[in-house]
Amino acid sequence: MRFIKPTPDSNEDTIQAAFIEQCLLNSRAVPELALFYHIPNEGKRTMAQAMLMKGLGVKSGVPDLHLPVARGPYHGFWIEFKTSTGFTSKTQKWWHAQLREQCHQVVVCRTVEEAVEAVRGYLFPSV
């Protein structure tokens, strides 16, 4: 079996794919991990595709992954992946603030390890 191995210069998609791979590998022990899903709001599209996606509800700035699992005071958990030099846009910051106001936890992660630790802390806060 071949595993995704991000490098320090990996793009956001590679980091996210490696994280999802870890979730799938560990979902037997932690079934909630199977509930992570991706919000396809990135990428270049034709004008017709962009209009279709907008009509279907895709919105710019929504975090990359959502875990619809409540823990403690939170209703859900969101991850925004960035590279080591990436930054959150004004629209992303607005979404993060809105989600936090609605009692969701939002994190920005630059590595698979950061994302794993953030999820571990969210799902198992006392460990």
C-alpha positions as a Markdown table, in Angstrom:
| # | Residue | x | y | z |
|---|---|---|---|---|
| 1 | Met | 0.0 | 0.0 | 0.0 |
| 2 | Arg | 1.3 | 3.5 | -0.9 |
| 3 | Phe | 0.7 | 6.4 | 1.5 |
| 4 | Ile | 0.5 | 10.1 | 0.7 |
| 5 | Lys | 3.6 | 11.7 | 2.2 |
| 6 | Pro | 3.5 | 15.5 | 2.1 |
| 7 | Thr | 6.8 | 17.4 | 1.9 |
| 8 | Pro | 7.5 | 20.9 | 3.3 |
| 9 | Asp | 6.7 | 22.3 | -0.1 |
| 10 | Ser | 3.4 | 20.3 | -0.7 |
| 11 | Asn | 0.3 | 22.2 | -1.8 |
| 12 | Glu | -2.9 | 22.4 | 0.3 |
| 13 | Asp | -4.5 | 19.6 | -1.7 |
| 14 | Thr | -1.7 | 17.1 | -0.9 |
| 15 | Ile | -1.7 | 18.0 | 2.8 |
| 16 | Gln | -5.5 | 17.6 | 3.0 |
| 17 | Ala | -5.5 | 14.3 | 1.0 |
| 18 | Ala | -2.9 | 12.9 | 3.4 |
| 19 | Phe | -5.0 | 14.0 | 6.4 |
| 20 | Ile | -8.1 | 12.4 | 4.9 |
| 21 | Glu | -6.1 | 9.2 | 4.3 |
| 22 | Gln | -5.2 | 9.2 | 8.1 |
| 23 | Cys | -8.8 | 9.7 | 9.0 |
| 24 | Leu | -9.8 | 6.7 | 6.8 |
| 25 | Leu | -7.1 | 4.5 | 8.3 |
| 26 | Asn | -8.2 | 5.4 | 11.9 |
| 27 | Ser | -12.0 | 5.5 | 11.4 |
| 28 | Arg | -12.4 | 1.9 | 12.7 |
| 29 | Ala | -11.0 | 3.0 | 16.1 |
| 30 | Val | -12.6 | 6.5 | 15.9 |
| 31 | Pro | -15.8 | 6.1 | 13.9 |
| 32 | Glu | -16.5 | 9.9 | 13.9 |
| 33 | Leu | -13.5 | 10.4 | 11.6 |
| 34 | Ala | -15.5 | 8.8 | 8.7 |
| 35 | Leu | -17.9 | 11.9 | 8.9 |
| 36 | Phe | -15.2 | 14.4 | 7.7 |
| 37 | Tyr | -16.2 | 15.8 | 4.3 |
| 38 | His | -14.8 | 18.3 | 1.9 |
| 39 | Ile | -16.4 | 21.5 | 0.7 |
| 40 | Pro | -15.5 | 21.9 | -3.0 |
| 41 | Asn | -15.2 | 25.7 | -3.2 |
| 42 | Glu | -11.8 | 26.1 | -4.7 |
| 43 | Gly | -10.3 | 25.7 | -8.1 |
| 44 | Lys | -10.6 | 27.3 | -11.5 |
| 45 | Arg | -13.9 | 26.9 | -13.4 |
| 46 | Thr | -15.5 | 28.1 | -16.5 |
| 47 | Met | -18.1 | 30.8 | -16.1 |
| 48 | Ala | -20.9 | 28.3 | -16.7 |
| 49 | Gln | -19.4 | 25.9 | -14.1 |
| 50 | Ala | -19.0 | 28.8 | -11.6 |
| 51 | Met | -22.6 | 29.9 | -12.1 |
| 52 | Leu | -23.8 | 26.3 | -11.6 |
| 53 | Met | -21.8 | 25.8 | -8.5 |
| 54 | Lys | -22.9 | 29.2 | -7.1 |
| 55 | Gly | -26.5 | 28.2 | -7.8 |
| 56 | Leu | -26.0 | 24.9 | -5.9 |
| 57 | Gly | -24.8 | 26.8 | -2.8 |
| 58 | Val | -21.0 | 26.8 | -3.1 |
| 59 | Lys | -19.6 | 29.9 | -1.3 |
| 60 | Ser | -16.1 | 31.4 | -1.3 |
| 61 | Gly | -14.2 | 31.3 | 1.9 |
| 62 | Val | -15.9 | 28.2 | 3.5 |
| 63 | Pro | -13.3 | 26.1 | 5.3 |
| 64 | Asp | -12.0 | 23.0 | 3.5 |
| 65 | Leu | -13.2 | 20.2 | 5.8 |
| 66 | His | -16.1 | 19.8 | 8.2 |
| 67 | Leu | -16.6 | 17.3 | 10.9 |
| 68 | Pro | -20.3 | 17.4 | 11.9 |
| 69 | Val | -19.7 | 16.1 | 15.4 |
| 70 | Ala | -20.7 | 18.0 | 18.5 |
| 71 | Arg | -18.2 | 18.1 | 21.4 |
| 72 | Gly | -18.4 | 20.2 | 24.6 |
| 73 | Pro | -19.7 | 23.7 | 23.7 |
| 74 | Tyr | -19.1 | 23.1 | 20.0 |
| 75 | His | -21.6 | 22.1 | 17.3 |
| 76 | Gly | -19.0 | 21.1 | 14.8 |
| 77 | Phe | -15.3 | 21.2 | 13.8 |
| 78 | Trp | -13.8 | 22.9 | 10.6 |
| 79 | Ile | -10.3 | 22.8 | 9.2 |
| 80 | Glu | -8.8 | 25.2 | 6.7 |
| 81 | Phe | -5.6 | 23.9 | 5.2 |
| 82 | Lys | -2.8 | 26.2 | 4.2 |
| 83 | Thr | 0.8 | 25.7 | 3.1 |
| 84 | Ser | 3.6 | 26.9 | 5.2 |
| 85 | Thr | 3.5 | 30.3 | 3.4 |
| 86 | Gly | -0.2 | 30.4 | 2.8 |
| 87 | Phe | -2.6 | 32.9 | 4.4 |
| 88 | Thr | -6.3 | 33.2 | 5.0 |
| 89 | Ser | -8.2 | 35.6 | 2.8 |
| 90 | Lys | -10.6 | 38.3 | 4.1 |
| 91 | Thr | -13.5 | 36.1 | 3.1 |
| 92 | Gln | -12.1 | 33.1 | 4.9 |
| 93 | Lys | -11.6 | 35.1 | 8.0 |
| 94 | Trp | -15.2 | 36.3 | 7.8 |
| 95 | Trp | -16.4 | 32.7 | 7.6 |
| 96 | His | -14.2 | 31.6 | 10.4 |
| 97 | Ala | -15.6 | 34.3 | 12.6 |
| 98 | Gln | -19.2 | 33.5 | 11.7 |
| 99 | Leu | -18.7 | 29.8 | 12.4 |
| 100 | Arg | -17.1 | 30.5 | 15.7 |
| 101 | Glu | -20.0 | 32.8 | 16.6 |
| 102 | Gln | -22.3 | 29.9 | 15.9 |
| 103 | Cys | -20.3 | 27.7 | 18.4 |
| 104 | His | -18.2 | 25.8 | 15.9 |
| 105 | Gln | -14.5 | 25.3 | 16.3 |
| 106 | Val | -12.4 | 26.4 | 13.4 |
| 107 | Val | -8.6 | 25.8 | 13.0 |
| 108 | Val | -6.1 | 26.6 | 10.3 |
| 109 | Cys | -3.6 | 23.8 | 9.8 |
| 110 | Arg | -0.4 | 23.7 | 7.8 |
| 111 | Thr | 0.6 | 20.1 | 8.2 |
| 112 | Val | -1.1 | 16.7 | 8.6 |
| 113 | Glu | 0.3 | 16.5 | 12.2 |
| 114 | Glu | -1.2 | 19.9 | 13.1 |
| 115 | Ala | -4.6 | 18.7 | 11.8 |
| 116 | Val | -4.3 | 15.3 | 13.7 |
| 117 | Glu | -3.5 | 17.1 | 16.9 |
| 118 | Ala | -6.4 | 19.6 | 16.5 |
| 119 | Val | -8.9 | 16.8 | 15.8 |
| 120 | Arg | -7.5 | 14.8 | 18.7 |
| 121 | Gly | -8.0 | 17.8 | 21.0 |
| 122 | Tyr | -11.5 | 18.4 | 19.7 |
| 123 | Leu | -12.8 | 14.8 | 20.0 |
| 124 | Phe | -10.9 | 13.9 | 23.2 |
| 125 | Pro | -10.5 | 17.1 | 25.1 |
| 126 | Ser | -9.6 | 15.4 | 28.4 |
| 127 | Val | -6.8 | 13.2 | 27.0 |
